[in-house]
Protein backbone atom coordinates (compact mmCIF):
# COMPACT_ATOMS: atom_id res chain seq x y z
CA UNK A 1 0.00 0.00 0.00
CA UNK A 2 2.92 2.37 0.70
CA UNK A 3 4.01 2.01 -2.91
CA UNK A 4 0.50 2.94 -4.13
CA UNK A 5 0.48 5.94 -1.76
CA UNK A 6 3.74 7.18 -3.25
CA UNK A 7 2.40 6.77 -6.78
CA UNK A 8 -0.74 8.66 -5.83
CA UNK A 9 1.41 11.50 -4.50
CA UNK A 10 3.18 11.57 -7.88
CA UNK A 11 -0.22 11.79 -9.59
CA UNK A 12 -1.25 14.65 -7.28
CA UNK A 13 1.94 16.53 -8.17
CA UNK A 14 1.31 16.03 -11.88
CA UNK A 15 -2.35 17.10 -11.51
CA UNK A 16 -1.21 20.28 -9.78
CA UNK A 17 1.19 20.98 -12.64
CA UNK A 18 -1.55 20.31 -15.23
CA UNK A 19 -3.89 22.74 -13.44
CA UNK A 20 -1.19 25.43 -13.30
CA UNK A 21 -0.47 25.01 -17.03
CA UNK A 22 -4.17 25.06 -17.92
CA UNK A 23 -4.58 28.26 -15.91
CA UNK A 24 -1.71 29.84 -17.87
CA UNK A 25 -3.33 28.65 -21.12
CA UNK A 26 -6.64 30.25 -20.13
CA UNK A 27 -4.92 33.55 -19.35
CA UNK A 28 -3.63 33.64 -22.93
CA UNK A 29 -7.03 32.52 -24.24
CA UNK A 30 -8.63 35.43 -22.37
CA UNK A 31 -6.26 37.87 -24.06
CA UNK A 32 -7.10 36.40 -27.46
CA UNK A 33 -10.80 36.67 -26.61
CA UNK A 34 -10.45 40.41 -25.93
CA UNK A 35 -8.81 40.90 -29.34
CA UNK A 36 -11.48 38.81 -31.08
CA UNK A 37 -14.33 40.70 -29.43
CA UNK A 38 -12.82 44.03 -30.50
CA UNK A 39 -12.57 42.82 -34.11
CA UNK A 40 -15.89 40.89 -33.98
CA UNK A 41 -14.08 37.71 -35.10
CA UNK A 42 -15.42 34.18 -34.96
CA UNK A 43 -14.50 32.28 -31.81
CA UNK A 44 -14.86 28.81 -33.34
CA UNK A 45 -12.05 27.80 -35.70
CA UNK A 46 -12.24 24.04 -36.41
CA UNK A 47 -9.21 24.19 -38.70
CA UNK A 48 -7.03 25.59 -35.90
CA UNK A 49 -8.32 22.98 -33.43
CA UNK A 50 -7.63 20.18 -35.93
CA UNK A 51 -4.13 21.57 -36.48
CA UNK A 52 -3.41 21.51 -32.72
CA UNK A 53 -4.77 17.97 -32.27
CA UNK A 54 -2.82 16.61 -35.25
CA UNK A 55 0.38 18.20 -33.95
CA UNK A 56 -0.10 16.72 -30.48
CA UNK A 57 -0.92 13.27 -31.85
CA UNK A 58 2.24 13.35 -34.00
CA UNK A 59 4.47 14.25 -31.06
CA UNK A 60 2.83 11.79 -28.68
CA UNK A 61 5.16 9.07 -27.39
CA UNK A 62 3.15 7.98 -24.37
CA UNK A 63 0.27 5.63 -23.69
CA UNK A 64 -2.52 8.00 -24.75
CA UNK A 65 -4.29 6.95 -27.95
CA UNK A 66 -5.06 9.44 -30.71
CA UNK A 67 -8.76 9.35 -29.83
CA UNK A 68 -7.97 9.99 -26.15
CA UNK A 69 -5.83 13.01 -27.02
CA UNK A 70 -8.61 14.35 -29.24
CA UNK A 71 -11.27 13.85 -26.54
CA UNK A 72 -9.18 15.58 -23.85
CA UNK A 73 -8.25 18.58 -25.95
CA UNK A 74 -11.73 19.08 -27.42
CA UNK A 75 -12.88 19.64 -23.85
CA UNK A 76 -9.99 22.06 -23.30
CA UNK A 77 -11.04 23.91 -26.47
CA UNK A 78 -14.64 23.99 -25.25
CA UNK A 79 -13.63 25.56 -21.93
CA UNK A 80 -11.39 28.01 -23.82
CA UNK A 81 -14.18 29.13 -26.16
CA UNK A 82 -16.54 29.61 -23.23
CA UNK A 83 -13.92 31.80 -21.58
CA UNK A 84 -13.23 33.82 -24.76
CA UNK A 85 -16.90 34.56 -25.28
CA UNK A 86 -19.78 32.47 -23.92
CA UNK A 87 -21.93 31.65 -26.94
CA UNK A 88 -25.21 29.81 -27.26
CA UNK A 89 -25.24 26.79 -29.56
CA UNK A 90 -28.55 25.42 -30.82
CA UNK A 91 -29.02 21.82 -31.90
CA UNK A 92 -31.85 19.60 -33.10
CA UNK A 93 -33.27 18.07 -29.95
CA UNK A 94 -34.27 16.56 -27.75
CA UNK A 95 -31.45 16.51 -25.21
CA UNK A 96 -29.51 13.30 -25.68
CA UNK A 97 -30.13 13.10 -29.43
CA UNK A 98 -27.39 12.22 -31.90
CA UNK A 99 -27.30 15.92 -32.89
CA UNK A 100 -26.63 16.73 -29.22
CA UNK A 101 -23.84 14.15 -29.28
CA UNK A 102 -22.41 15.78 -32.42
CA UNK A 103 -22.56 19.21 -30.74
CA UNK A 104 -20.72 18.05 -27.63
CA UNK A 105 -18.11 16.27 -29.75
CA UNK A 106 -17.03 19.64 -31.15
CA UNK A 107 -17.99 22.26 -28.55
CA UNK A 108 -17.44 20.23 -25.37
CA UNK A 109 -19.70 19.51 -22.42
CA UNK A 110 -19.25 22.97 -20.83
CA UNK A 111 -20.71 25.00 -23.73
CA UNK A 112 -24.10 26.70 -23.47
CA UNK A 113 -26.63 24.69 -25.48
CA UNK A 114 -30.27 25.02 -26.38
CA UNK A 115 -32.30 22.09 -27.68
CA UNK A 116 -34.83 23.06 -30.37
CA UNK A 117 -37.60 20.91 -31.85
CA UNK A 118 -37.07 21.32 -35.60
CA UNK A 119 -34.41 21.98 -38.23
CA UNK A 120 -36.24 25.20 -39.16
CA UNK A 121 -36.04 26.43 -35.56
CA UNK A 122 -32.26 25.90 -35.63
CA UNK A 123 -31.95 28.06 -38.75
CA UNK A 124 -34.23 30.69 -37.16
CA UNK A 125 -32.13 30.81 -33.97
CA UNK A 126 -28.89 31.47 -35.86
CA UNK A 127 -30.44 33.87 -38.38
CA UNK A 128 -31.97 36.03 -35.64
CA UNK A 129 -28.82 35.93 -33.52
CA UNK A 130 -30.45 34.08 -30.63
CA UNK A 131 -27.74 31.42 -31.10
CA UNK A 132 -24.23 31.94 -32.43
CA UNK A 133 -24.02 28.52 -34.07
CA UNK A 134 -26.55 25.86 -35.04
CA UNK A 135 -26.03 22.15 -35.62
CA UNK A 136 -28.28 20.13 -37.93
CA UNK A 137 -28.03 16.77 -39.71
CA UNK A 138 -27.49 16.97 -43.45
CA UNK A 139 -26.77 13.39 -44.57
CA UNK A 140 -26.81 9.77 -43.47
CA UNK A 141 -24.68 7.35 -45.46
CA UNK A 142 -27.48 4.76 -45.38
CA UNK A 143 -30.56 6.98 -45.87
CA UNK A 144 -29.16 9.83 -47.98
CA UNK A 145 -29.52 13.62 -47.72
CA UNK A 146 -31.78 15.44 -45.24
CA UNK A 147 -34.14 17.33 -47.56
CA UNK A 148 -35.25 19.97 -45.06
CA UNK A 149 -31.66 20.97 -44.30
CA UNK A 150 -30.84 21.29 -48.01
CA UNK A 151 -33.94 23.40 -48.68
CA UNK A 152 -33.26 25.77 -45.79
CA UNK A 153 -29.62 26.21 -46.84
CA UNK A 154 -30.97 27.30 -50.24
CA UNK A 155 -33.60 29.63 -48.76
CA UNK A 156 -31.72 31.25 -45.87
CA UNK A 157 -28.62 33.41 -45.72
CA UNK A 158 -26.46 31.18 -43.50
CA UNK A 159 -23.12 29.47 -44.07
CA UNK A 160 -21.72 26.03 -43.35
CA UNK A 161 -18.49 26.57 -41.40
CA UNK A 162 -17.73 22.97 -40.41
CA UNK A 163 -19.00 19.42 -40.66
CA UNK A 164 -19.15 16.71 -38.01
CA UNK A 165 -19.35 13.01 -38.80
CA UNK A 166 -20.35 10.60 -36.06
CA UNK A 167 -21.14 6.89 -36.13
CA UNK A 168 -24.74 5.99 -35.31
CA UNK A 169 -24.12 3.62 -32.41
CA UNK A 170 -26.92 2.33 -30.20
CA UNK A 171 -26.63 0.79 -26.76
CA UNK A 172 -28.98 -1.18 -24.52
CA UNK A 173 -29.13 0.81 -21.28
CA UNK A 174 -30.90 -0.34 -18.13
CA UNK A 175 -30.74 -0.37 -14.34
CA UNK A 176 -31.36 -4.11 -14.37
CA UNK A 177 -28.47 -6.52 -13.90
CA UNK A 178 -29.64 -9.18 -16.37
CA UNK A 179 -31.72 -9.58 -19.53
CA UNK A 180 -34.17 -11.82 -17.69
CA UNK A 181 -35.20 -8.87 -15.48
CA UNK A 182 -36.23 -6.71 -18.45
CA UNK A 183 -39.97 -6.71 -19.20
CA UNK A 184 -40.07 -3.86 -21.73
CA UNK A 185 -37.71 -1.99 -24.03
CA UNK A 186 -38.36 1.63 -25.03
CA UNK A 187 -37.03 3.24 -28.21
CA UNK A 188 -37.81 5.06 -31.44
CA UNK A 189 -38.94 3.01 -34.45
CA UNK A 190 -35.74 3.68 -36.42
CA UNK A 191 -33.62 2.36 -33.52
CA UNK A 192 -35.66 -0.84 -33.32
CA UNK A 193 -35.18 -1.29 -37.07
CA UNK A 194 -31.44 -0.65 -36.98
CA UNK A 195 -30.89 -3.06 -34.05
CA UNK A 196 -33.13 -5.86 -35.35
CA UNK A 197 -30.37 -8.46 -35.40
CA UNK A 198 -29.48 -7.93 -31.74
CA UNK A 199 -33.14 -7.90 -30.69
CA UNK A 200 -33.84 -11.14 -32.57
CA UNK A 201 -30.84 -12.84 -30.99
CA UNK A 202 -31.59 -11.78 -27.39
CA UNK A 203 -35.35 -11.15 -27.32
CA UNK A 204 -36.67 -13.01 -30.34
CA UNK A 205 -39.56 -14.77 -28.61
CA UNK A 206 -40.99 -11.67 -26.95
CA UNK A 207 -44.45 -10.32 -27.83
CA UNK A 208 -44.89 -7.05 -29.73
CA UNK A 209 -45.90 -5.09 -26.62
CA UNK A 210 -42.47 -5.87 -25.17
CA UNK A 211 -41.03 -3.29 -27.61
CA UNK A 212 -42.55 0.13 -26.89
CA UNK A 213 -42.15 2.89 -29.50
CA UNK A 214 -41.64 6.44 -28.18
CA UNK A 215 -40.87 9.83 -29.78
CA UNK A 216 -37.10 9.71 -29.32
CA UNK A 217 -34.29 7.58 -27.96
CA UNK A 218 -33.76 10.31 -25.33
CA UNK A 219 -37.29 9.82 -24.08
CA UNK A 220 -36.65 6.06 -24.08
CA UNK A 221 -33.65 6.57 -21.78
CA UNK A 222 -35.70 8.76 -19.42
CA UNK A 223 -38.53 6.20 -19.27
CA UNK A 224 -36.09 3.36 -18.61
CA UNK A 225 -34.51 5.38 -15.83
CA UNK A 226 -37.91 6.07 -14.24
CA UNK A 227 -39.48 2.61 -14.73
CA UNK A 228 -38.39 -0.63 -13.08
CA UNK A 229 -37.68 -3.76 -15.17
CA UNK A 230 -37.25 -1.79 -18.40
CA UNK A 231 -34.44 -0.86 -20.79
CA UNK A 232 -33.81 1.62 -23.60
CA UNK A 233 -32.23 1.43 -27.02
CA UNK A 234 -30.53 4.82 -27.10
CA UNK A 235 -27.41 6.84 -27.81
CA UNK A 236 -24.46 6.92 -25.42
CA UNK A 237 -25.13 10.54 -24.55
CA UNK A 238 -28.79 9.83 -23.65
CA UNK A 239 -27.69 7.03 -21.32
CA UNK A 240 -25.11 9.37 -19.75
CA UNK A 241 -27.60 12.22 -19.25
CA UNK A 242 -30.09 10.02 -17.42
CA UNK A 243 -27.45 8.06 -15.49
CA UNK A 244 -28.50 4.80 -17.08
CA UNK A 245 -25.88 1.99 -17.03
CA UNK A 246 -25.04 0.46 -20.42
CA UNK A 247 -25.53 -3.30 -20.51
CA UNK A 248 -24.60 -3.83 -24.19
CA UNK A 249 -22.81 -1.38 -26.46
CA UNK A 250 -22.67 -0.96 -30.27
CA UNK A 251 -25.64 -3.24 -30.94
CA UNK A 252 -26.65 -1.74 -34.32
CA UNK A 253 -26.81 -4.12 -37.29
CA UNK A 254 -24.63 -1.95 -39.54
CA UNK A 255 -21.32 -0.74 -38.09
CA UNK A 256 -20.75 1.59 -41.07
CA UNK A 257 -23.85 3.70 -40.37
CA UNK A 258 -22.73 7.34 -40.06
CA UNK A 259 -24.45 10.71 -40.00
CA UNK A 260 -22.97 13.95 -41.26
CA UNK A 261 -23.89 17.15 -39.41
CA UNK A 262 -23.07 20.75 -40.33
CA UNK A 263 -22.39 23.78 -38.13
CA UNK A 264 -24.25 26.90 -39.27
CA UNK A 265 -23.16 30.50 -38.80
CA UNK A 266 -24.21 33.95 -40.04
CA UNK A 267 -20.56 34.62 -40.91
CA UNK A 268 -18.55 32.60 -43.41
CA UNK A 269 -15.33 31.12 -42.04
CA UNK A 270 -12.79 31.07 -44.85
CA UNK A 271 -9.40 29.51 -44.30
CA UNK A 272 -7.62 27.02 -46.54
CA UNK A 273 -6.56 23.79 -44.86
CA UNK A 274 -5.45 21.77 -47.88
CA UNK A 275 -8.34 19.35 -47.40
CA UNK A 276 -11.44 21.44 -47.98
CA UNK A 277 -14.96 21.04 -49.29
CA UNK A 278 -17.24 23.74 -50.71
CA UNK A 279 -21.03 23.58 -50.95
CA UNK A 280 -23.16 25.43 -53.50
CA UNK A 281 -26.82 25.90 -54.34
CA UNK A 282 -27.23 26.16 -58.12
CA UNK A 283 -30.34 27.53 -59.84
CA UNK A 284 -29.86 27.26 -63.59
CA UNK A 285 -30.87 30.37 -65.53
CA UNK A 286 -31.60 28.62 -68.83
CA UNK A 287 -32.96 25.38 -67.41
CA UNK A 288 -35.55 25.23 -70.20
CA UNK A 289 -32.80 24.71 -72.78
CA UNK A 290 -31.49 21.20 -73.51
CA UNK A 291 -28.00 20.50 -72.13
CA UNK A 292 -27.95 23.37 -69.62
CA UNK A 293 -26.96 21.16 -66.69
CA UNK A 294 -24.41 19.32 -68.83
CA UNK A 295 -22.87 22.67 -69.80
CA UNK A 296 -22.54 23.62 -66.12
CA UNK A 297 -20.88 20.30 -65.28
CA UNK A 298 -18.47 20.79 -68.18
CA UNK A 299 -17.49 24.16 -66.71
CA UNK A 300 -16.62 22.39 -63.45
CA UNK A 301 -14.46 20.02 -65.49
CA UNK A 302 -12.78 22.86 -67.38
CA UNK A 303 -11.88 24.50 -64.05
CA UNK A 304 -10.57 21.12 -62.83
CA UNK A 305 -13.01 21.14 -59.91
CA UNK A 306 -13.83 17.68 -58.57
CA UNK A 307 -17.55 17.16 -57.87
CA UNK A 308 -18.26 15.16 -54.72
CA UNK A 309 -22.06 15.29 -54.70
CA UNK A 310 -25.00 16.62 -56.69
CA UNK A 311 -28.63 16.40 -55.55
CA UNK A 312 -31.70 17.96 -57.17
CA UNK A 313 -34.44 19.67 -55.16
CA UNK A 314 -37.74 21.23 -56.34
CA UNK A 315 -37.97 25.01 -56.55
CA UNK A 316 -40.78 25.88 -54.14
CA UNK A 317 -41.14 29.49 -55.32
CA UNK A 318 -42.76 28.51 -58.63
CA UNK A 319 -45.80 26.53 -59.75
CA UNK A 320 -43.74 24.89 -62.49
CA UNK A 321 -41.78 21.66 -62.21
CA UNK A 322 -38.34 23.24 -61.85
CA UNK A 323 -35.36 22.20 -59.79
CA UNK A 324 -32.25 23.60 -58.15
CA UNK A 325 -29.13 21.59 -57.28
CA UNK A 326 -27.16 21.07 -54.09
CA UNK A 327 -23.50 20.52 -55.02
CA UNK A 328 -20.42 19.60 -52.97
CA UNK A 329 -17.00 20.06 -54.57
CA UNK A 330 -13.43 19.49 -53.52
CA UNK A 331 -11.59 22.69 -52.64
CA UNK A 332 -12.06 26.11 -51.07
CA UNK A 333 -13.75 29.33 -52.17
CA UNK A 334 -10.30 30.94 -51.89
CA UNK A 335 -8.96 28.59 -54.58
CA UNK A 336 -8.54 30.45 -57.87
CA UNK A 337 -10.55 27.99 -59.96
CA UNK A 338 -13.53 27.93 -57.57
CA UNK A 339 -13.40 31.70 -57.11
CA UNK A 340 -13.43 32.13 -60.91
CA UNK A 341 -16.38 29.75 -61.36
CA UNK A 342 -18.42 31.56 -58.68
CA UNK A 343 -17.66 34.91 -60.31
CA UNK A 344 -18.59 33.80 -63.85
CA UNK A 345 -21.77 32.02 -62.67
CA UNK A 346 -22.76 34.45 -59.90
CA UNK A 347 -26.33 34.70 -61.20
CA UNK A 348 -26.75 30.96 -60.81
CA UNK A 349 -24.45 29.85 -57.96
CA UNK A 350 -25.10 30.60 -54.29
CA UNK A 351 -22.10 29.94 -52.05
CA UNK A 352 -23.08 27.93 -48.94
CA UNK A 353 -19.70 27.50 -47.27
CA UNK A 354 -16.12 26.21 -47.44
CA UNK A 355 -14.93 23.97 -44.62
CA UNK A 356 -12.60 21.11 -43.81
CA UNK A 357 -13.60 17.90 -45.59
CA UNK A 358 -13.92 15.10 -43.01
CA UNK A 359 -15.50 12.51 -45.34
C-alpha positions in Angstrom: 0.0 0.0 0.0 2.9 2.4 0.7 4.0 2.0 -2.9 0.5 2.9 -4.1 0.5 5.9 -1.8 3.7 7.2 -3.2 2.4 6.8 -6.8 -0.7 8.7 -5.8 1.4 11.5 -4.5 3.2 11.6 -7.9 -0.2 11.8 -9.6 -1.3 14.7 -7.3 1.9 16.5 -8.2 1.3 16.0 -11.9 -2.3 17.1 -11.5 -1.2 20.3 -9.8 1.2 21.0 -12.6 -1.6 20.3 -15.2 -3.9 22.7 -13.4 -1.2 25.4 -13.3 -0.5 25.0 -17.0 -4.2 25.1 -17.9 -4.6 28.3 -15.9 -1.7 29.8 -17.9 -3.3 28.7 -21.1 -6.6 30.2 -20.1 -4.9 33.6 -19.3 -3.6 33.6 -22.9 -7.0 32.5 -24.2 -8.6 35.4 -22.4 -6.3 37.9 -24.1 -7.1 36.4 -27.5 -10.8 36.7 -26.6 -10.5 40.4 -25.9 -8.8 40.9 -29.3 -11.5 38.8 -31.1 -14.3 40.7 -29.4 -12.8 44.0 -30.5 -12.6 42.8 -34.1 -15.9 40.9 -34.0 -14.1 37.7 -35.1 -15.4 34.2 -35.0 -14.5 32.3 -31.8 -14.9 28.8 -33.3 -12.1 27.8 -35.7 -12.2 24.0 -36.4 -9.2 24.2 -38.7 -7.0 25.6 -35.9 -8.3 23.0 -33.4 -7.6 20.2 -35.9 -4.1 21.6 -36.5 -3.4 21.5 -32.7 -4.8 18.0 -32.3 -2.8 16.6 -35.2 0.4 18.2 -34.0 -0.1 16.7 -30.5 -0.9 13.3 -31.9 2.2 13.3 -34.0 4.5 14.3 -31.1 2.8 11.8 -28.7 5.2 9.1 -27.4 3.2 8.0 -24.4 0.3 5.6 -23.7 -2.5 8.0 -24.8 -4.3 6.9 -27.9 -5.1 9.4 -30.7 -8.8 9.4 -29.8 -8.0 10.0 -26.1 -5.8 13.0 -27.0 -8.6 14.4 -29.2 -11.3 13.8 -26.5 -9.2 15.6 -23.8 -8.3 18.6 -26.0 -11.7 19.1 -27.4 -12.9 19.6 -23.8 -10.0 22.1 -23.3 -11.0 23.9 -26.5 -14.6 24.0 -25.2 -13.6 25.6 -21.9 -11.4 28.0 -23.8 -14.2 29.1 -26.2 -16.5 29.6 -23.2 -13.9 31.8 -21.6 -13.2 33.8 -24.8 -16.9 34.6 -25.3 -19.8 32.5 -23.9 -21.9 31.7 -26.9 -25.2 29.8 -27.3 -25.2 26.8 -29.6 -28.6 25.4 -30.8 -29.0 21.8 -31.9 -31.8 19.6 -33.1 -33.3 18.1 -29.9 -34.3 16.6 -27.8 -31.5 16.5 -25.2 -29.5 13.3 -25.7 -30.1 13.1 -29.4 -27.4 12.2 -31.9 -27.3 15.9 -32.9 -26.6 16.7 -29.2 -23.8 14.1 -29.3 -22.4 15.8 -32.4 -22.6 19.2 -30.7 -20.7 18.1 -27.6 -18.1 16.3 -29.8 -17.0 19.6 -31.1 -18.0 22.3 -28.5 -17.4 20.2 -25.4 -19.7 19.5 -22.4 -19.3 23.0 -20.8 -20.7 25.0 -23.7 -24.1 26.7 -23.5 -26.6 24.7 -25.5 -30.3 25.0 -26.4 -32.3 22.1 -27.7 -34.8 23.1 -30.4 -37.6 20.9 -31.8 -37.1 21.3 -35.6 -34.4 22.0 -38.2 -36.2 25.2 -39.2 -36.0 26.4 -35.6 -32.3 25.9 -35.6 -32.0 28.1 -38.8 -34.2 30.7 -37.2 -32.1 30.8 -34.0 -28.9 31.5 -35.9 -30.4 33.9 -38.4 -32.0 36.0 -35.6 -28.8 35.9 -33.5 -30.4 34.1 -30.6 -27.7 31.4 -31.1 -24.2 31.9 -32.4 -24.0 28.5 -34.1 -26.5 25.9 -35.0 -26.0 22.1 -35.6 -28.3 20.1 -37.9 -28.0 16.8 -39.7 -27.5 17.0 -43.5 -26.8 13.4 -44.6 -26.8 9.8 -43.5 -24.7 7.4 -45.5 -27.5 4.8 -45.4 -30.6 7.0 -45.9 -29.2 9.8 -48.0 -29.5 13.6 -47.7 -31.8 15.4 -45.2 -34.1 17.3 -47.6 -35.2 20.0 -45.1 -31.7 21.0 -44.3 -30.8 21.3 -48.0 -33.9 23.4 -48.7 -33.3 25.8 -45.8 -29.6 26.2 -46.8 -31.0 27.3 -50.2 -33.6 29.6 -48.8 -31.7 31.2 -45.9 -28.6 33.4 -45.7 -26.5 31.2 -43.5 -23.1 29.5 -44.1 -21.7 26.0 -43.3 -18.5 26.6 -41.4 -17.7 23.0 -40.4 -19.0 19.4 -40.7 -19.1 16.7 -38.0 -19.4 13.0 -38.8 -20.4 10.6 -36.1 -21.1 6.9 -36.1 -24.7 6.0 -35.3 -24.1 3.6 -32.4 -26.9 2.3 -30.2 -26.6 0.8 -26.8 -29.0 -1.2 -24.5 -29.1 0.8 -21.3 -30.9 -0.3 -18.1 -30.7 -0.4 -14.3 -31.4 -4.1 -14.4 -28.5 -6.5 -13.9 -29.6 -9.2 -16.4 -31.7 -9.6 -19.5 -34.2 -11.8 -17.7 -35.2 -8.9 -15.5 -36.2 -6.7 -18.5 -40.0 -6.7 -19.2 -40.1 -3.9 -21.7 -37.7 -2.0 -24.0 -38.4 1.6 -25.0 -37.0 3.2 -28.2 -37.8 5.1 -31.4 -38.9 3.0 -34.5 -35.7 3.7 -36.4 -33.6 2.4 -33.5 -35.7 -0.8 -33.3 -35.2 -1.3 -37.1 -31.4 -0.7 -37.0 -30.9 -3.1 -34.0 -33.1 -5.9 -35.3 -30.4 -8.5 -35.4 -29.5 -7.9 -31.7 -33.1 -7.9 -30.7 -33.8 -11.1 -32.6 -30.8 -12.8 -31.0 -31.6 -11.8 -27.4 -35.3 -11.1 -27.3 -36.7 -13.0 -30.3 -39.6 -14.8 -28.6 -41.0 -11.7 -26.9 -44.4 -10.3 -27.8 -44.9 -7.1 -29.7 -45.9 -5.1 -26.6 -42.5 -5.9 -25.2 -41.0 -3.3 -27.6 -42.6 0.1 -26.9 -42.2 2.9 -29.5 -41.6 6.4 -28.2 -40.9 9.8 -29.8 -37.1 9.7 -29.3 -34.3 7.6 -28.0 -33.8 10.3 -25.3 -37.3 9.8 -24.1 -36.6 6.1 -24.1 -33.7 6.6 -21.8 -35.7 8.8 -19.4 -38.5 6.2 -19.3 -36.1 3.4 -18.6 -34.5 5.4 -15.8 -37.9 6.1 -14.2 -39.5 2.6 -14.7 -38.4 -0.6 -13.1 -37.7 -3.8 -15.2 -37.2 -1.8 -18.4 -34.4 -0.9 -20.8 -33.8 1.6 -23.6 -32.2 1.4 -27.0 -30.5 4.8 -27.1 -27.4 6.8 -27.8 -24.5 6.9 -25.4 -25.1 10.5 -24.6 -28.8 9.8 -23.7 -27.7 7.0 -21.3 -25.1 9.4 -19.8 -27.6 12.2 -19.2 -30.1 10.0 -17.4 -27.5 8.1 -15.5 -28.5 4.8 -17.1 -25.9 2.0 -17.0 -25.0 0.5 -20.4 -25.5 -3.3 -20.5 -24.6 -3.8 -24.2 -22.8 -1.4 -26.5 -22.7 -1.0 -30.3 -25.6 -3.2 -30.9 -26.7 -1.7 -34.3 -26.8 -4.1 -37.3 -24.6 -2.0 -39.5 -21.3 -0.7 -38.1 -20.7 1.6 -41.1 -23.8 3.7 -40.4 -22.7 7.3 -40.1 -24.5 10.7 -40.0 -23.0 14.0 -41.3 -23.9 17.1 -39.4 -23.1 20.8 -40.3 -22.4 23.8 -38.1 -24.3 26.9 -39.3 -23.2 30.5 -38.8 -24.2 33.9 -40.0 -20.6 34.6 -40.9 -18.6 32.6 -43.4 -15.3 31.1 -42.0 -12.8 31.1 -44.8 -9.4 29.5 -44.3 -7.6 27.0 -46.5 -6.6 23.8 -44.9 -5.4 21.8 -47.9 -8.3 19.4 -47.4 -11.4 21.4 -48.0 -15.0 21.0 -49.3 -17.2 23.7 -50.7 -21.0 23.6 -51.0 -23.2 25.4 -53.5 -26.8 25.9 -54.3 -27.2 26.2 -58.1 -30.3 27.5 -59.8 -29.9 27.3 -63.6 -30.9 30.4 -65.5 -31.6 28.6 -68.8 -33.0 25.4 -67.4 -35.6 25.2 -70.2 -32.8 24.7 -72.8 -31.5 21.2 -73.5 -28.0 20.5 -72.1 -27.9 23.4 -69.6 -27.0 21.2 -66.7 -24.4 19.3 -68.8 -22.9 22.7 -69.8 -22.5 23.6 -66.1 -20.9 20.3 -65.3 -18.5 20.8 -68.2 -17.5 24.2 -66.7 -16.6 22.4 -63.5 -14.5 20.0 -65.5 -12.8 22.9 -67.4 -11.9 24.5 -64.1 -10.6 21.1 -62.8 -13.0 21.1 -59.9 -13.8 17.7 -58.6 -17.5 17.2 -57.9 -18.3 15.2 -54.7 -22.1 15.3 -54.7 -25.0 16.6 -56.7 -28.6 16.4 -55.6 -31.7 18.0 -57.2 -34.4 19.7 -55.2 -37.7 21.2 -56.3 -38.0 25.0 -56.6 -40.8 25.9 -54.1 -41.1 29.5 -55.3 -42.8 28.5 -58.6 -45.8 26.5 -59.7 -43.7 24.9 -62.5 -41.8 21.7 -62.2 -38.3 23.2 -61.8 -35.4 22.2 -59.8 -32.3 23.6 -58.1 -29.1 21.6 -57.3 -27.2 21.1 -54.1 -23.5 20.5 -55.0 -20.4 19.6 -53.0 -17.0 20.1 -54.6 -13.4 19.5 -53.5 -11.6 22.7 -52.6 -12.1 26.1 -51.1 -13.7 29.3 -52.2 -10.3 30.9 -51.9 -9.0 28.6 -54.6 -8.5 30.4 -57.9 -10.6 28.0 -60.0 -13.5 27.9 -57.6 -13.4 31.7 -57.1 -13.4 32.1 -60.9 -16.4 29.7 -61.4 -18.4 31.6 -58.7 -17.7 34.9 -60.3 -18.6 33.8 -63.8 -21.8 32.0 -62.7 -22.8 34.4 -59.9 -26.3 34.7 -61.2 -26.8 31.0 -60.8 -24.5 29.9 -58.0 -25.1 30.6 -54.3 -22.1 29.9 -52.0 -23.1 27.9 -48.9 -19.7 27.5 -47.3 -16.1 26.2 -47.4 -14.9 24.0 -44.6 -12.6 21.1 -43.8 -13.6 17.9 -45.6 -13.9 15.1 -43.0 -15.5 12.5 -45.3 
